[in-house]
């Protein structure tokens, strides 16, 4: 089933563009051109929350079994460029950035099941109203309630804007002193009542919202995604990228900005943003062959990226080794380790465990030492360079056993090794 799914990015992330005090908290000063672009985005997508705008849409294929229970209003007013929900698993806790009217959240709800949990974050009151109003309907149809929607800015996932709004109604800003007090209040709320806590979600998903965050806030955005993920968690992000740098005159065009053009990362820059934030195992799950739009010769297309958190931590020597199986002659991992095909490399325990996880495990053979080294007895491992591991390091220097031929069964009953 092919559903016309529109780019929810600007509205879902109008947290980047609405200039109430709540939105101004920790927002850098904007130039007049950025203000114009952001105002155009806000106005365009505020209208799209009330009535769908076909000009913002591109076709996205969703699994029809998940759409059947979602109210038409949600689907018609939800805008995106991909389907990160197809990469989720049962039982996971999922955070959807720029959740809009909630379509991806409601699909994810069904994928993760009653043991899972889904949190949608959006800044736009109109979008949140639609999502929250339809959440009980979806819950009744699916048989359980595991979705909630929170008000916040995706580049500031610690600040709960509904709590901040409530406090500001009690203590409105009337002068510079009250403004500074509100700033202190926001900082306090981030610590004591975070919108999304540290290391609390398994998967962060997003559907075409990151490209509308002001360039000066994008590093913070990726740091926030990294912060809320558990160790071993991952981000699955669908967005629009460009094949060339977007020139400044296009970046200043409010129509192009609100149309998911001006703020796009380059293809290379998008992947680099994940790496700079500390992610590993970064891969393109989808890269559209045909561009969604071409402007002044620059192609803009939809991609979906998956990236993992968990390579951080100390390195210990446990006499383990890995062999890169190919198909390439040589590869370089996210820590700068270069591995040639077929060679036995010494690795620390952290890297050894990491390579056994997705997305690496199918590309390596793993060699454990004959006599395991307990973790508490392991010595520090120097990961600054790669070296080969001699087989005697894993077998033991005095190992000289002679054994009978093994009985291999890979070819079926009665098959031999030779």
LUMRO-60058 format. One line per 8 residues: number of its first residue (from 0); their letters; for each residue x, y negated, z of N, C-alpha, C. Coordinates in steps of 0.001 Angstrom, whole numbers. Each point is the difference from the previous one (the first is absolute). Layout:
LUMRO-60058
NUM = a = X,Y,Z,X,Y,Z,X,Y,Z | ...
***
This chain:
LUMRO-60058
0 = xxxxxxxx = 862,1194,0,-862,-1194,0,886,-1226,0 | -294,-961,-856,791,-1216,-96,-813,-1152,557 | 541,-634,1038,-712,-1091,649,741,-1295,-240 | -708,-1049,-366,637,-1306,-161,305,-535,1381 | 1266,101,412,406,-447,1325,846,-1238,-144 | -373,-1040,703,611,-1296,-230,1100,-287,997 | 765,-1032,-307,1140,-365,840,-475,-729,1246 | -16,761,1107,-433,-593,1241,1081,-856,619
8 = xxxxxxxx = 1191,24,-568,1145,-595,659,-240,-1387,527 | -404,-970,-826,-61,-1353,509,-994,-149,1140 | -1195,575,-156,-960,-168,1063,411,772,1227 | 445,1226,-227,403,801,1151,1135,-676,747 | 794,-757,-714,1118,-635,656,-147,-1504,24 | -1231,-476,44,-169,-1425,141,502,-443,1361 | 402,989,827,717,-333,1209,1247,-807,-328 | 434,65,-1245,1186,-736,-397,-358,-1380,-524
16 = xxxxxxxx = -1294,-276,-109,-350,-1215,-705,-1069,-847,668 | -659,485,1046,-1057,-776,625,607,-865,1090 | -300,-1277,-1,746,-909,838,-748,-449,1249 | -719,922,647,-450,-246,1349,1218,134,898 | -130,-387,1268,1171,113,865,470,1436,106 | -972,951,74,383,1403,118,936,394,-1116 | -257,-474,-1191,820,367,-1136,1335,-723,4 | 33,-1145,654,1229,-776,-12,1031,519,983
24 = xxxxxxxx = -415,861,933,942,483,987,1162,713,-683 | 1174,-499,236,1242,556,-542,68,-53,-1513 | -841,-789,-643,52,-127,-1450,978,-1101,-353 | 956,244,-911,943,-1046,-354,-700,-1120,-740 | 611,-1182,7,-564,-1103,-736,-45,341,-1475 | -1074,-411,-678,-154,303,-1408,138,-1259,-816 | 472,161,-1217,79,-1118,-911,-1371,-280,-558 | -162,-1160,-661,-1301,-329,-578,-418,1029,-1031
32 = xxxxxxxx = 971,491,-796,-336,994,-1021,-471,1298,614 | 667,423,1105,-450,1210,664,-1369,-201,624 | -245,-1180,569,-1301,-268,590,-1093,89,-1052 | 266,-569,-1194,-977,48,-1081,-274,1434,-422 | 1064,792,-161,-164,1396,-412,-758,798,1052 | 352,-220,1251,-637,758,1064,-1471,-394,156 | -298,-1284,-183,-1389,-440,60,-817,627,-1125 | 610,59,-1189,-694,632,-1128,-262,1466,275
40 = xxxxxxxx = 967,671,609,-176,1406,333,-1117,182,1013 | 28,-837,1039,-1020,90,1036,-1400,-195,-580 | -153,-1041,-802,-1313,-310,-557,-472,1095,-958 | 929,485,-828,-373,995,-1008,-468,1294,639 | 696,421,1050,-331,1290,589,-1041,-101,1099 | -173,-1191,544,-1139,-183,898,-1291,187,-790 | -13,-525,-1224,-1167,196,-868,-163,1457,-378 | 1126,697,-223,-59,1407,-402,-484,900,1118
48 = xxxxxxxx = 53,-488,1252,-542,784,1114,-1521,49,-52 | -590,-1017,-620,-1459,-81,-75,-539,590,-1298 | 793,-91,-1068,-404,559,-1294,1255,419,-745 | 0,1221,-536,1195,512,-659,354,-848,-1217 | 1311,-95,-259,483,-770,-1135,740,934,-935 | -586,261,-1160,556,982,-935,1389,-380,-478 | 307,-1300,-64,1300,-432,-508,1143,436,896 | -315,354,1224,1042,407,939,214,1507,-6
56 = xxxxxxxx = -730,721,-819,-47,1448,113,889,714,-1018 | 478,1151,389,622,935,-925,-480,1392,375 | -22,956,-932,-532,1325,301,940,796,896 | -549,587,1056,747,889,886,-828,1260,179 | 628,1143,-136,-707,1268,120,28,472,1449 | -1184,188,586,-121,506,1358,-719,1349,-29 | 285,827,974,-656,1295,87,-1483,-222,289 | -893,425,-894,-1442,-284,174,-599,609,1257
64 = xxxxxxxx = 604,1061,531,-578,616,1195,58,-942,1196 | 992,-915,-8,120,-934,1113,-843,-1259,-200 | -383,-275,-1229,-769,-1210,-284,-1494,186,259 | -442,1227,24,-1443,263,77,-641,-583,1248 | 732,-28,1107,-605,-450,1259,276,-1470,287 | 742,-664,-878,343,-1413,221,-1055,-888,-652 | -578,-951,734,-1020,-885,-579,525,-766,-1205 | -885,-215,-967,377,-667,-1245,570,-1386,253
72 = xxxxxxxx = -514,-697,1010,479,-1343,310,1497,-8,285 | 473,1013,706,1423,90,340,831,171,-1258 | -412,900,-864,751,287,-1216,4,-1184,-949 | -1141,-663,-129,-115,-1101,-951,821,-1220,401 | 229,-188,1303,699,-1186,473,1399,310,509 | 522,1146,-362,1326,399,460,954,-32,-1183 | 1206,-542,211,905,-281,-1108,1357,649,258 | 501,754,-973,1280,669,184,639,392,-1309
80 = xxxxxxxx = 1190,576,67,729,386,-1212,486,1436,54 | -414,747,1032,444,1379,121,-815,709,1058 | 391,1218,306,-700,793,1007,1008,675,924 | 540,-743,984,952,622,927,-627,1075,867 | -1326,25,101,-651,989,861,214,1428,-481 | 294,192,-1280,191,1354,-521,1265,663,555 | 839,-774,680,1254,526,546,-68,196,1514 | -1197,-37,561,-182,185,1437,-257,1467,332
88 = xxxxxxxx = 96,315,1317,-176,1371,461,-963,32,1186 | -661,1133,225,-918,120,1140,709,-272,1325 | -723,-669,900,495,-234,1350,872,-1221,182 | 309,-722,-1071,911,-1136,107,-724,-1258,485 | 782,-870,651,-460,-1340,340,483,-943,-1093 | -942,-690,-649,287,-793,-1188,-315,-1468,259 | 876,-880,-450,-223,-1437,50,-70,-526,-1425 | -1128,-658,-341,-184,-572,-1329,168,-1515,87
96 = xxxxxxxx = 1013,-523,-681,270,-1432,6,-845,-701,-1049 | -720,-1027,406,-889,-694,-917,-1150,901,-375 | -737,471,985,-986,1068,-213,-1252,-464,-720 | -220,-1313,-111,-1134,-506,-762,-1325,547,481 | -821,452,-927,-1313,539,365,84,1434,509 | 1182,599,-24,199,1272,677,20,1248,-858 | 29,-151,-1327,-83,1196,-844,1115,1004,282 | 1238,-451,-5,1114,916,251,-107,592,1401
104 = xxxxxxxx = -432,-811,974,-181,516,1354,-1043,1105,41 | -1103,-193,-709,-1071,1000,23,394,1268,-761 | 817,-157,-1042,538,1192,-662,978,701,934 | 898,-771,608,990,570,914,-665,702,1172 | -1114,-547,466,-742,612,1104,-347,1444,-302 | -401,255,-1228,-382,1350,-395,1221,897,-201 | 1095,-574,-481,1211,784,-225,627,436,1326 | 125,-926,961,652,338,1269,-931,795,909
112 = xxxxxxxx = -1314,-80,-226,-945,807,747,-250,-502,1415 | -826,731,751,-390,-441,1348,1158,-63,986 | 1090,711,-276,1167,-54,886,908,-1173,-332 | -250,-641,-1120,804,-1149,-396,-655,-1305,404 | 692,-1092,-345,-474,-1325,385,425,-986,-1078 | -870,-982,-280,285,-992,-1028,-245,-1399,557 | 990,-883,-184,-95,-1388,446,157,-899,-1214 | -970,-866,-218,99,-981,-1066,302,-1368,577
120 = xxxxxxxx = 951,-710,-602,343,-1356,433,-253,-962,-1149 | -758,-1037,282,-274,-1027,-999,-214,-1323,720 | 232,-1091,-722,-163,-1318,580,-1342,-630,-349 | -620,427,-1066,-1166,-687,-535,-1276,441,701 | -684,-953,615,-1229,313,729,-1065,611,-905 | -118,-511,-1232,-1009,535,-920,252,1472,-305 | 1254,349,-242,335,1396,-276,-213,873,1238 | 420,-490,1159,-172,765,1231,-1471,242,301
128 = xxxxxxxx = -831,-972,-290,-1440,154,246,-567,1137,-836 | 372,55,-1277,-483,1074,-866,503,1350,498 | 1287,69,326,594,1270,442,-629,484,1298 | -132,-894,978,-542,397,1298,-1476,362,-88 | -739,-687,-823,-1423,294,-158,-217,1372,-634 | 909,406,-881,-156,1281,-692,665,1168,717 | 862,-285,989,699,1075,707,-966,983,668 | -1049,-435,700,-933,974,600,-740,833,-1039
136 = xxxxxxxx = -255,-580,-1154,-676,740,-1074,889,1139,-482 | 1282,-311,-232,951,1026,-441,164,1060,1078 | 112,-426,1263,180,949,1098,-1175,974,97 | -1197,-518,-170,-1191,877,53,5,994,-1151 | 399,-438,-1163,-19,882,-1168,1096,1062,62 | 1166,-372,556,1105,951,27,-46,880,1245 | -692,-468,1059,-174,818,1186,917,-325,1148 | 818,-1025,-117,884,-423,1089,436,-1444,-264
144 = xxxxxxxx = 419,-679,1070,445,-1390,-103,1478,-85,373 | 840,-277,-964,1435,-90,281,640,-1227,-656 | -831,-1007,-342,504,-1200,-668,-326,-1229,833 | 958,-902,125,-251,-1299,626,701,-1082,-804 | -517,-1225,88,552,-1122,-748,413,-1105,962 | 1218,-503,-186,558,-1021,869,367,-1236,-827 | -77,-1149,652,286,-1256,-679,1444,-426,264 | 785,-101,-1055,1392,-398,160,645,-274,-1334
152 = xxxxxxxx = 1197,-512,60,793,-298,-1191,999,1132,-202 | 125,493,-1195,804,1206,-217,1484,-244,227 | 463,-1246,-57,1396,-293,294,212,-301,1479 | -1060,107,808,80,-248,1441,-937,968,699 | 317,1286,-68,-895,1043,475,-87,81,1518 | 777,-807,698,-91,-15,1456,-1064,-958,509 | -386,-989,-809,-905,-1048,472,-1457,326,-338 | -805,216,1031,-1430,259,-147,-705,-1345,-106
160 = xxxxxxxx = -480,-331,-1181,-560,-1320,-230,-1375,-181,632 | -719,1072,251,-1292,-156,670,194,-359,1464 | 992,586,644,302,-406,1374,485,-1442,23 | 865,-345,-950,511,-1365,-69,-1141,-994,-237 | -918,332,-930,-1140,-871,-264,-823,-227,1264 | -241,1061,755,-802,-107,1222,671,-904,1023 | 1315,147,135,728,-832,951,25,-1455,-432 | 99,-245,-1287,41,-1378,-491,-1352,-692,129
168 = xxxxxxxx = -1066,767,-5,-1316,-601,246,-107,-484,1435 | 657,723,907,11,-423,1405,929,-1189,211 | 1111,1,-755,1020,-1029,178,369,-564,-1375 | -867,-832,-568,238,-509,-1356,1237,-894,-77 | 541,-80,-1194,1169,-835,-242,-455,-1442,-191 | 484,-849,852,-371,-1414,-74,1202,-925,-132 | 1182,510,316,1202,-824,-84,1212,906,-154 | 1178,-618,-33,1229,771,-209,233,1000,1120
176 = xxxxxxxx = -301,-396,1222,223,895,1136,-866,1248,-102 | -1257,-184,-381,-880,1160,-131,387,861,-1197 | 560,-631,-1027,497,765,-1149,1157,895,440 | 937,-559,743,1140,787,472,-456,1088,959 | -1007,-308,808,-534,1013,910,-631,1144,-777 | -677,-321,-1099,-599,1034,-836,1068,873,-641 | 1100,-625,-369,1115,762,-563,543,981,1033 | 125,-449,1238,450,887,1080,-1021,1113,234
184 = xxxxxxxx = -1286,-358,-83,-1050,1007,167,118,1089,-1051 | 222,-392,-1240,131,983,-1080,1188,926,255 | 1109,-575,438,1187,812,295,-294,991,1123 | -749,-444,1003,-344,864,1129,-934,1124,-437 | -958,-323,-872,-930,1022,-485,725,1075,-802 | 1000,-391,-763,750,985,-795,640,1060,887 | 414,-414,1181,675,928,916,-1003,790,826 | -984,-684,580,-913,639,956,-1204,670,-651
192 = xxxxxxxx = -454,-518,-1128,-1179,556,-669,240,84,-1509 | 977,799,-414,317,54,-1440,-1161,548,-817 | -189,-581,-1159,-1028,497,-917,298,1442,-395 | 1251,268,-346,462,1357,-304,1299,213,770 | 26,997,843,1143,236,882,1186,595,-746 | 1172,-113,605,1207,608,-543,-187,1510,-159 | 505,537,-1110,71,1447,-225,-1314,696,347 | -1100,-522,-541,-1321,538,361,-741,643,-1163
200 = xxxxxxxx = 514,-92,-1224,-712,574,-1142,912,932,-789 | -625,973,-650,745,962,-816,264,-529,-1404 | -989,-715,-551,96,-464,-1382,-545,-1415,-102 | 741,-869,-656,-494,-1322,-364,-302,24,-1493 | -1229,-352,-367,-366,-84,-1410,-389,-1436,-326 | 38,-317,-1264,-383,-1333,-458,-328,94,-1476 | -972,-798,-423,-464,70,-1381,0,-1393,-607 | 1161,-395,-511,171,-1264,-709,-219,-1215,881
208 = xxxxxxxx = 715,-60,1127,-73,-1193,841,1363,-610,289 | 1057,808,-68,1309,-504,399,499,-1116,-905 | -403,38,-1264,542,-983,-943,-552,-1397,220 | -984,-155,877,-542,-1330,261,518,-631,1289 | 870,701,702,654,-593,1159,1062,-968,-490 | 55,-1181,609,1010,-990,-360,1388,650,50 | 820,-322,-979,1319,614,-113,812,-134,1281 | -181,-1106,708,771,-235,1224,-461,876,1159
216 = xxxxxxxx = -1137,652,-154,-536,859,1053,86,1486,-349 | 491,308,-1183,-43,1392,-445,960,892,790 | 1141,-517,406,896,828,803,-669,342,1333 | -674,-976,600,-727,265,1240,-1099,1018,-233 | -665,-81,-1143,-1056,955,-335,530,1424,10 | 1122,244,-656,556,1351,-47,528,427,1364 | 533,-941,772,434,321,1362,-1188,420,861 | -1154,-643,-206,-1199,355,755,-501,1393,-380
224 = xxxxxxxx = 36,317,-1278,-390,1350,-429,896,1032,672 | 1293,-283,17,962,912,618,-263,124,1501 | -296,-1114,650,-199,-12,1453,-1144,899,436 | -1124,-65,-688,-1194,715,469,36,1487,-324 | 887,421,-891,77,1414,-365,735,808,1063 | -496,1207,238,721,945,840,1273,461,-715 | 955,479,764,1171,613,-619,-455,1225,-776 | 400,90,-1256,-488,1067,-865,-1232,-395,-780
232 = xxxxxxxx = -541,-1207,282,-1151,-490,-732,394,-574,-1348 | -992,-418,-754,287,-452,-1358,-953,-1122,-424 | 432,-740,-979,-843,-1009,-646,-326,491,-1401 | -1258,-159,-406,-435,334,-1360,-705,-1245,-538 | 692,-721,-857,-438,-1331,-407,-237,-59,-1508 | -1200,-414,-381,-308,-285,-1409,27,-1512,-202 | 668,-449,-1056,79,-1434,-240,352,-258,-1459 | -53,-1289,-382,384,-426,-1336,1429,-512,34
240 = xxxxxxxx = 831,458,-921,1384,-459,-107,262,-490,-1420 | 1064,-769,-141,369,-537,-1310,1290,641,-489 | 178,19,-1327,1233,563,-539,1106,-1049,-124 | -348,-1280,228,980,-1083,19,-342,-950,1142 | 958,-842,382,-277,-1013,1007,-1091,-948,-500 | -913,-372,888,-1059,-944,-341,565,-1410,129 | -13,-818,-1060,574,-1349,66,-786,-903,945 | 654,-1059,454,-598,-876,1005,-1285,-657,-483
248 = xxxxxxxx = -75,-367,-1278,-1216,-659,-471,-1204,928,90 | 216,1304,-216,-1087,952,161,-337,199,1477 | 1017,-64,852,-252,141,1428,-826,-1156,540 | 84,-1156,-648,-748,-1173,455,-1412,-62,-583 | -329,905,-891,-1313,-5,-638,-1023,665,930 | -983,-754,507,-950,574,965,-858,1119,-578 | -311,-76,-1282,-809,1053,-613,792,1295,-85 | 1260,-102,-420,836,1195,-77,275,561,1394
256 = xxxxxxxx = 133,-890,988,229,471,1363,-1204,807,486 | -1187,-554,-154,-1189,691,482,-311,1235,-835 | 610,115,-1180,-207,1159,-853,1064,1066,146 | 731,-10,1118,990,1052,300,1203,-25,-942 | 325,-1169,-531,1109,-115,-938,1197,-706,638 | -228,-1206,495,1106,-859,413,858,583,1113 | -612,716,930,752,494,1146,529,1401,-147 | -56,566,-1190,417,1392,-185,1503,172,204
264 = xxxxxxxx = 370,1088,649,1392,431,37,405,508,-1380 | 1292,-41,-285,477,775,-1130,-12,1473,394 | 46,869,-982,8,1436,285,1154,360,929 | 1186,-534,-298,1177,284,820,-125,-656,1368 | -491,-1252,21,-112,-721,1253,-981,626,967 | -1063,610,-517,-991,649,851,624,1171,756 | 745,824,-697,654,1133,643,1073,-470,986 | 698,-1062,-366,1049,-545,869,-586,-526,1304
272 = xxxxxxxx = -1206,-558,-45,-632,-522,1204,-217,1108,1033 | -367,1193,-448,-140,1131,908,1358,392,588 | 1023,62,-841,1328,377,466,533,-1008,1008 | -199,-1292,-272,503,-1038,892,-662,69,1376 | -1228,503,52,-712,116,1272,407,1243,782 | 792,887,-611,471,1194,699,-652,1293,-410 | -842,-37,-1036,-639,1232,-468,978,871,-771 | -318,1273,-113,793,933,-803,-951,859,-822
280 = xxxxxxxx = 563,822,-882,-817,887,-815,-985,-753,-866 | 391,-1164,-483,-895,-890,-742,-185,547,-1413 | -1244,172,-414,-246,566,-1324,-1256,-584,-622 | 13,-66,-1312,-1162,-438,-760,-930,1193,-209 | -1154,-42,642,-989,1051,-200,-799,-229,-1275 | -120,-1279,-385,-707,-355,-1224,653,-1225,-615 | 180,28,-1310,516,-1146,-753,-756,-29,-1309 | -967,-911,-98,-848,-34,-1187,819,-243,-1262
288 = xxxxxxxx = -239,829,-1001,715,-172,-1269,-388,-1309,-673 | -1295,-288,-20,-477,-1220,-626,-133,-1111,1045 | 404,-1225,-320,-157,-1098,957,-1466,-350,203 | -325,-449,1196,-1350,-482,279,-233,-1318,-735 | 1039,-834,-27,-106,-1278,-687,1401,-440,-418 | 86,-741,-1107,1257,-587,-451,-188,-1508,-98 | 903,-746,639,-70,-1456,1,1353,-555,-430 | 4,-750,-1095,1229,-600,-528,1107,1046,-164
296 = xxxxxxxx = -396,1169,-468,959,1061,-270,382,841,1206 | -439,-366,1187,310,754,1213,-1127,1001,257 | 363,1253,187,-989,1051,217,-249,199,1492 | -1275,88,352,-415,258,1375,-771,1311,19 | 466,934,839,-624,1325,28,-160,481,1429 | -878,971,154,-276,581,1303,991,1124,308 | 492,-6,1242,852,1084,480,-494,427,1383 | 342,1208,380,-218,460,1369,1324,537,518
304 = xxxxxxxx = 424,-518,1149,1286,356,596,-238,705,1329 | 780,1040,247,8,659,1307,1384,-160,618 | 29,-365,1280,1269,-207,694,-149,480,1441 | 1091,510,572,-45,677,1298,801,-750,1060 | -444,121,1241,726,-539,1149,585,1154,802 | 1270,-129,415,536,1060,850,1463,306,-148 | 736,-756,-814,1422,308,-157,850,-641,1093 | -614,-824,838,741,-667,1043,336,970,1133
312 = xxxxxxxx = 1115,-255,676,377,833,1139,1458,412,-46 | 506,551,1104,1418,383,81,307,1234,-832 | 1265,167,-321,472,1124,-812,843,933,854 | -320,1313,-15,733,978,785,460,1160,-870 | 1163,559,356,611,1112,-726,-500,1320,546 | -639,802,-889,-466,1331,396,413,1043,-1040 | 1043,-326,-788,583,921,-985,-994,438,-1071 | -925,-858,-345,-983,310,-1035,500,-490,-1354
320 = xxxxxxxx = -532,585,-1047,385,-377,-1356,-1216,43,-915 | 65,-770,-1066,-1052,12,-1023,650,106,-1372 | -745,581,-935,430,88,-1397,-1090,-625,-861 | 370,-1035,-749,-954,-587,-933,-135,940,-1190 | -1250,425,-301,-238,1037,-1005,-141,-529,-1427 | -112,-1319,-183,-198,-538,-1336,-1430,-494,-159 | -362,-436,-1197,636,242,-1296,1065,-1019,-409 | 170,-1088,752,970,-999,-401,1400,392,454
328 = xxxxxxxx = 992,-499,-698,1386,291,347,347,-559,1365 | -555,-1189,318,357,-673,1244,-1152,-898,420 | -243,-87,1311,-1044,-883,521,566,-822,1150 | -681,-1132,276,372,-896,1090,-1231,-198,867 | 93,299,1307,-1172,-157,852,-71,-1415,566 | -1021,-271,821,-239,-1353,487,1029,-452,1036 | 821,902,503,1082,-373,907,1335,-107,-716 | -18,108,-1334,1231,-111,-759,796,1284,-109
336 = xxxxxxxx = -590,1124,383,678,1286,-129,-83,493,-1441 | 1143,243,-616,42,514,-1372,211,1507,51 | -863,751,-668,87,1457,10,20,524,-1426 | 1027,775,-324,86,643,-1304,-687,1359,49 | -581,354,-1105,-735,1256,-118,888,1197,322 | -519,889,870,653,1277,269,1080,-18,1056 | 332,-1166,542,1063,-66,1007,-581,17,1402 | 767,575,920,-436,162,1382,501,-1192,821
344 = xxxxxxxx = -951,-845,440,374,-1229,695,-283,87,1493 | 917,-547,780,-207,-149,1438,-966,-1164,237 | -998,226,816,-955,-1054,343,-264,43,1497 | -442,-1142,525,-379,-40,1406,-1351,684,182 | -362,244,1244,-1260,687,287,-1192,-823,-472 | 83,-1323,133,-1106,-853,-426,-244,136,-1494 | 1064,-71,-802,-131,134,-1453,-457,1404,-373 | 509,1001,692,-384,1390,-251,-1510,171,188
352 = xxxxxxxx = -526,-560,1086,-1435,95,260,-794,-837,-1000 | 530,-1165,-362,-683,-895,-924,-168,641,-1370 | 1055,652,-482,-45,626,-1323,-979,1173,-55 | -381,527,1155,-956,1102,16,-1453,-484,-58 | -160,-1330,-16,-1330,-577,-59,-294,-495,-1426 | -1292,-305,-244,-400,-649,-1249,658,-1375,-59 | 537,-422,-1146,-87,594,-1335,1269,735,-433 | 882,345,962,1319,527,-355,77,1522,-83
360 = xxxxxxxx = -800,698,792,266,1400,323,128,929,-1201 | -725,-267,-1077,69,897,-1146,1300,-130,-790 | 785,-1015,309,1225,-259,-764,1261,497,698 | -129,615,1190,1183,375,767,-77,1439,498 | 1175,606,153,164,1245,751,610,-377,1338 | -423,674,1067,411,-381,1353,782,1133,652 | 1118,-346,588,893,991,598,181,-316,1477 | -523,881,842,144,-135,1446,1287,709,452
368 = xxxxxxxx = 628,-460,1072,1188,698,510,-370,1375,570 | 934,946,-93,-270,1343,524,-213,-48,1504 | 746,-864,672,-175,-204,1435,-503,-1430,194 | -1275,-179,304,-558,-1350,110,665,-823,1097 | 128,-1284,-233,512,-933,1001,-1197,-676,662 | -208,191,1304,-1135,-646,671,83,-1523,-155 | -1155,-632,-98,-22,-1450,-183,744,-725,1112 | -163,480,1232,628,-692,1125,1527,133,2
376 = xxxxxxxx = 530,942,-784,1454,178,-79,585,-588,-1286 | -836,-511,-873,466,-512,-1292,792,-1289,179 | 1047,-132,-801,850,-1180,15,-469,-990,-1065 | 380,-1282,135,-373,-983,-1034,545,396,-1364 | -764,-321,-1036,363,319,-1384,222,-1308,-746 | 1085,-73,-770,308,-1190,-783,-735,68,-1333 | -1033,-836,-145,-813,3,-1215,426,-1065,-1001 | 1144,-623,233,409,-1078,-903,483,521,-1339
384 = xxxxxxxx = 342,1285,-72,435,575,-1279,-444,1455,-60 | 7,535,-1224,-379,1390,-187,1240,872,-174 | -44,1205,549,1094,960,-198,-605,1375,-213 | 774,866,-621,-456,1368,-195,145,787,1290 | -879,972,183,40,866,1181,566,1353,-413 | 1158,367,549,567,1319,-304,-906,1068,608 | -242,1115,-728,-884,1048,523,387,492,1392 | 1301,0,318,415,480,1319,-476,-907,1135
392 = xxxxxxxx = -332,-1244,-337,-518,-876,1043,-1369,458,477 | -772,584,-887,-1321,484,385,33,1470,429 | 895,783,-611,89,1418,372,834,216,1250 | 991,-875,227,949,186,1093,1368,355,-563 | 1030,-562,565,1354,187,-533,451,1454,55 | -478,765,953,426,1397,162,-982,994,-619 | -950,-488,-724,-1026,872,-570,598,814,-1158 | -61,1348,94,553,860,-1060,-846,1258,-197
400 = xxxxxxxx = -1283,-156,164,-891,1158,-63,-66,569,-1411 | -266,1299,-84,-304,685,-1257,-1346,691,170 | -914,-227,-931,-1355,519,154,-404,805,-1225 | -1087,756,148,-590,718,-1118,-719,-1003,-908 | -211,402,-1255,-716,-863,-928,-1422,-237,492 | -452,-1236,-119,-1346,-340,442,-1035,601,-943 | -1189,293,534,-1091,546,-807,-902,-1158,-426 | 238,-529,-1196,-760,-1166,-478,-1305,452,-624
408 = xxxxxxxx = -1072,-698,272,-1320,385,-491,-627,-1059,-904 | 742,-1000,-408,-601,-1095,-755,-662,470,-1269 | 543,1054,-641,-574,475,-1254,-1159,944,191 | -377,273,1245,-1110,914,256,480,1263,687 | -896,927,269,312,1231,722,1083,798,-751 | 1054,326,751,1055,801,-585,1041,-792,-718 | -154,-1328,-135,980,-810,-713,1289,-70,813 | 1103,-120,-684,1291,-80,669,632,-1357,-243
416 = xx = 1128,-261,689,669,-1281,-131,838,-62,-1273 | 382,1102,-546,928,-12,-1119,-715,265,-1320
***
